[in-house]
């Protein structure tokens, strides 16, 4: 997709949705990297990569789980064509290899590659063993945004996820058993409405089921609100578009309606507006 800023949403205060497609619906899965970045800002630290992956319907990484506090999560922006080679051969560059702890930096390179070469962009997520690396010998850290410049290439076994236009690929050596990927759903057009491909009602969990794309999206947003104390609009969009297929089944306006129905504004975190669950906020107000 052409990476043209959505100036209307930015003017309305949705700075996190700057690159939301301006059409009625649609998504680019590389934007899930920015959702991880939102979580970094909201939590003021390193989010749980496996929780992020599970919310986007992807397998959890056993490597990330095993490394624990030694896991160093880095991001690299490139083109889809190069990303396919990275999966097989790893990463290398004659003048040093640039990665970033902040995925927004990597995504800017993804957009640049896409615009410059009229091709699809991609974002690569790396998980390295921090204890096996020495700053100054293996890499240098440049600037306040934690850009890591490696002096040599990185092998393919550190590439855990590749975010493409239409999907998030798990490329690690082994999957963790928990957390499990969130349920995804397919829909079809029937009599002017988007309905589940499966016979309705479709079971989501032991206590919940859905008959429409709206029902399914509401379940997902409530689950997200239950898992996160506060969230951004971008995280809601990212999780829903990872779960709903095809993208046309879910309109942007429907997502905004769900945010208005289920969420209340909480605070400004840097440029980002965060939200909390409306039900829990109203309950807290009654208690006070």
C-alpha positions as CSV (number, residue, x, y, z in Angstrom):
1,X,0.0,0.0,0.0
2,X,1.2,3.6,-0.5
3,X,2.4,5.0,2.8
4,X,0.5,8.3,2.8
5,X,-0.3,9.7,6.3
6,X,-3.9,9.7,7.3
7,X,-3.9,13.4,8.1
8,X,-7.6,13.4,9.0
9,X,-7.2,11.0,11.9
10,X,-4.0,12.7,13.1
11,X,-5.9,16.0,13.2
12,X,-8.6,14.2,15.3
13,X,-5.9,13.2,17.9
14,X,-5.3,9.7,16.7
15,X,-1.5,10.0,16.2
16,X,-1.1,6.3,16.6
17,X,-3.3,5.7,13.5
18,X,-1.2,7.9,11.2
19,X,-0.7,5.1,8.7
20,X,-4.1,3.5,8.9
21,X,-5.3,3.0,5.3
22,X,-7.7,5.8,4.2
23,X,-10.1,3.5,2.5
24,X,-13.3,2.1,4.2
25,X,-11.4,-0.9,5.5
26,X,-8.0,-2.6,5.1
27,X,-4.8,-3.1,6.9
28,X,-1.1,-3.7,6.4
29,X,0.3,-6.3,8.9
30,X,3.6,-4.6,9.2
31,X,1.7,-2.0,11.3
32,X,1.6,-4.7,14.1
33,X,5.2,-3.7,14.8
34,X,4.0,-0.2,15.7
35,X,1.4,-1.8,18.0
36,X,4.3,-3.4,19.8
37,X,5.9,0.0,20.0
38,X,2.8,1.5,21.5
39,X,3.0,-1.1,24.3
40,X,6.6,-0.1,24.9
41,X,5.5,3.5,25.5
42,X,2.5,2.6,27.6
43,X,4.4,0.2,29.8
44,X,7.7,2.2,29.8
45,X,9.7,-1.0,29.1
46,X,9.9,-4.1,27.0
47,X,6.6,-5.7,26.4
48,X,6.1,-9.5,26.4
49,X,6.8,-10.5,22.8
50,X,5.0,-13.7,23.1
51,X,1.8,-12.0,24.4
52,X,2.0,-9.6,21.4
53,X,2.4,-12.6,19.0
54,X,-0.5,-14.5,20.5
55,X,-2.8,-11.5,20.3
56,X,-2.0,-11.4,16.6
57,X,-2.8,-15.0,16.0
58,X,0.9,-16.0,15.7
59,X,2.8,-18.8,17.6
60,X,4.8,-17.9,20.7
61,X,8.5,-18.2,20.5
62,X,10.3,-20.8,22.6
63,X,13.6,-19.0,22.1
64,X,12.2,-15.8,23.6
65,X,10.6,-17.8,26.5
66,X,13.9,-19.7,27.2
67,X,16.1,-16.6,27.2
68,X,13.9,-14.8,29.7
69,X,15.5,-11.5,30.8
70,X,18.5,-12.1,28.4
71,X,16.2,-11.9,25.4
72,X,17.0,-8.8,23.3
73,X,14.2,-8.0,20.9
74,X,15.2,-5.9,17.8
75,X,13.5,-4.9,14.6
76,X,14.7,-4.4,11.1
77,X,12.8,-2.8,8.2
78,X,13.2,-4.0,4.7
79,X,11.3,-5.1,1.6
80,X,9.2,-8.2,1.2
81,X,11.7,-9.7,-1.3
82,X,14.6,-9.1,1.0
83,X,12.7,-10.5,4.0
84,X,12.1,-13.8,2.1
85,X,15.9,-14.0,1.8
86,X,16.4,-13.1,5.4
87,X,14.3,-16.1,6.5
88,X,16.7,-18.4,4.7
89,X,20.1,-16.7,5.0
90,X,19.8,-14.3,7.9
91,X,20.9,-10.6,7.9
92,X,24.0,-9.1,6.6
93,X,25.3,-5.8,5.2
94,X,28.7,-4.6,3.9
95,X,28.8,-1.4,6.0
96,X,27.2,-2.9,9.1
97,X,23.8,-4.2,10.0
98,X,21.3,-1.7,11.4
99,X,18.5,-2.8,13.8
100,X,16.4,-0.9,16.3
101,X,14.9,-1.6,19.7
102,X,12.1,0.8,18.8
103,X,10.0,-0.8,16.0
104,X,8.8,2.6,14.8
105,X,12.4,3.2,13.5
106,X,12.4,-0.1,11.7
107,X,8.9,0.6,10.2
108,X,10.2,3.9,8.8
109,X,12.7,1.9,6.8
110,X,10.0,-0.5,5.7
111,X,7.9,2.4,4.4
112,X,11.0,3.9,2.7
113,X,11.8,0.7,0.9
114,X,8.2,0.3,-0.1
115,X,7.9,3.8,-1.5
116,X,11.3,4.0,-3.1
117,X,11.1,0.6,-5.0
118,X,7.3,0.5,-5.5
119,X,7.1,-2.8,-3.7
120,X,5.7,-4.3,-0.5
121,X,7.5,-3.6,2.8
122,X,8.4,-6.0,5.6
123,X,9.5,-5.8,9.2
124,X,11.7,-8.5,10.7
125,X,11.6,-9.2,14.4
126,X,14.9,-10.6,15.9
127,X,15.4,-12.3,19.3
128,X,19.0,-12.4,20.4
129,X,20.8,-13.7,23.5
130,X,21.9,-10.5,25.3
131,X,24.4,-12.5,27.4
132,X,26.3,-13.7,24.3
133,X,26.9,-10.2,22.9
134,X,29.4,-7.6,23.9
135,X,28.8,-3.9,23.2
136,X,31.7,-2.4,21.3
137,X,32.8,-5.8,20.0
138,X,29.7,-7.2,18.4
139,X,27.6,-4.0,18.1
140,X,27.4,-0.3,18.9
141,X,24.3,1.5,20.1
142,X,23.7,4.9,18.4
143,X,21.4,7.7,19.5
144,X,18.6,8.0,22.0
145,X,16.4,5.6,20.1
146,X,18.6,2.6,20.7
147,X,19.7,1.8,17.1
148,X,21.9,-1.3,17.2
149,X,24.6,-1.4,14.5
150,X,26.1,-4.9,14.3
151,X,29.6,-5.3,12.9
152,X,28.8,-8.7,11.3
153,X,25.7,-10.5,10.0
154,X,23.1,-12.3,12.0
155,X,22.2,-15.9,11.4
156,X,18.6,-17.0,10.4
157,X,18.0,-18.7,13.7
158,X,17.6,-15.3,15.4
159,X,14.7,-14.3,13.1
160,X,11.6,-15.1,15.0
161,X,8.9,-13.2,13.1
162,X,8.5,-11.6,9.7
163,X,5.7,-9.1,9.3
164,X,4.4,-8.8,5.7
165,X,1.6,-6.9,4.1
166,X,-0.9,-9.7,4.5
167,X,0.4,-11.8,7.4
168,X,2.7,-12.3,10.3
169,X,5.0,-15.3,9.9
170,X,6.5,-17.2,12.8
171,X,9.9,-18.2,11.5
172,X,11.6,-19.4,14.7
173,X,13.0,-22.9,15.3
174,X,10.5,-23.9,18.0
175,X,7.1,-22.8,19.3
176,X,6.3,-22.2,22.9
177,X,3.2,-24.1,24.2
178,X,1.9,-21.0,25.9
179,X,0.4,-18.5,25.3
180,X,-1.7,-19.9,22.5
181,X,-2.5,-17.8,19.5
182,X,-5.8,-16.0,19.7
183,X,-8.7,-17.4,17.6
184,X,-9.1,-16.1,14.1
185,X,-12.3,-16.1,12.0
186,X,-13.2,-16.2,8.4
187,X,-16.3,-14.5,7.0
188,X,-18.3,-14.5,3.7
189,X,-20.7,-12.1,2.1
190,X,-24.2,-13.4,2.2
191,X,-27.4,-11.4,1.4
192,X,-25.5,-8.2,1.8
193,X,-24.0,-9.1,5.2
194,X,-20.7,-10.5,6.4
195,X,-21.4,-13.8,8.2
196,X,-19.1,-16.6,9.5
197,X,-18.1,-19.2,7.1
198,X,-18.9,-21.8,9.7
199,X,-22.4,-22.7,10.9
200,X,-23.7,-20.2,13.5
201,X,-23.4,-19.7,16.3
202,X,-19.7,-20.3,16.2
203,X,-18.1,-21.2,19.5
204,X,-15.2,-18.8,20.6
205,X,-14.7,-20.2,24.1
206,X,-16.6,-22.2,26.7
207,X,-18.8,-19.2,27.5
208,X,-18.8,-17.1,24.3
209,X,-20.0,-17.5,20.7
210,X,-20.6,-15.3,17.7
211,X,-23.0,-15.0,14.8
212,X,-21.6,-12.0,13.0
213,X,-18.3,-10.1,12.4
214,X,-19.5,-7.5,14.9
215,X,-20.0,-10.1,17.6
216,X,-16.6,-11.6,17.0
217,X,-14.9,-8.2,17.1
218,X,-16.6,-7.3,20.3
219,X,-15.4,-10.5,21.9
220,X,-11.8,-9.7,20.8
221,X,-11.9,-6.1,22.1
222,X,-13.3,-7.2,25.5
223,X,-10.6,-9.8,25.7
224,X,-7.9,-7.3,24.9
225,X,-9.3,-4.9,27.5
226,X,-9.3,-7.7,30.0
227,X,-5.7,-8.5,29.3
228,X,-4.3,-5.0,29.2
229,X,-4.8,-2.3,31.8
230,X,-4.8,0.4,29.2
231,X,-4.4,0.3,25.4
232,X,-4.3,2.5,22.3
233,X,-6.6,2.6,19.3
234,X,-3.8,1.2,17.1
235,X,-3.6,-2.0,19.3
236,X,-7.3,-2.5,18.8
237,X,-7.1,-2.2,15.1
238,X,-4.0,-4.4,14.9
239,X,-5.5,-7.2,16.9
240,X,-8.8,-7.1,15.0
241,X,-7.3,-7.1,11.5
242,X,-5.0,-10.0,12.5
243,X,-8.1,-12.0,13.5
244,X,-10.7,-11.1,10.8
245,X,-10.5,-12.5,7.3
246,X,-11.0,-11.0,4.7
247,X,-10.1,-7.4,5.7
248,X,-13.1,-6.2,3.8
249,X,-15.4,-7.8,6.4
250,X,-14.4,-5.2,9.0
251,X,-14.8,-1.5,8.3
252,X,-12.7,1.1,10.1
253,X,-15.9,2.8,11.3
254,X,-17.1,-0.4,13.0
255,X,-13.8,-0.5,15.0
256,X,-14.2,3.1,16.1
257,X,-17.8,2.3,17.1
258,X,-16.5,-0.5,19.3
259,X,-13.8,1.7,20.9
260,X,-16.5,4.2,21.7
261,X,-18.9,1.6,23.0
262,X,-16.4,-0.4,25.1
263,X,-13.7,2.1,26.1
264,X,-13.3,5.4,27.8
265,X,-10.3,7.8,27.4
266,X,-7.8,7.3,30.2
267,X,-4.7,9.5,29.7
268,X,-2.2,10.9,27.2
269,X,1.1,8.8,27.1
270,X,3.5,10.8,25.0
271,X,1.5,11.6,21.8
272,X,-0.8,8.5,22.3
273,X,-4.3,8.6,23.7
274,X,-4.9,5.5,25.9
275,X,-8.2,3.9,26.8
276,X,-9.6,1.7,29.6
277,X,-12.6,-0.6,29.7
278,X,-15.8,1.5,30.0
279,X,-17.4,-1.1,32.4
280,X,-14.5,-1.1,34.9
281,X,-14.2,2.7,34.8
282,X,-17.9,3.2,35.5
283,X,-17.8,0.6,38.3
284,X,-14.8,2.5,39.9
285,X,-16.7,5.8,39.7
286,X,-19.7,4.3,41.4
287,X,-17.5,2.9,44.2
288,X,-16.0,6.4,44.8
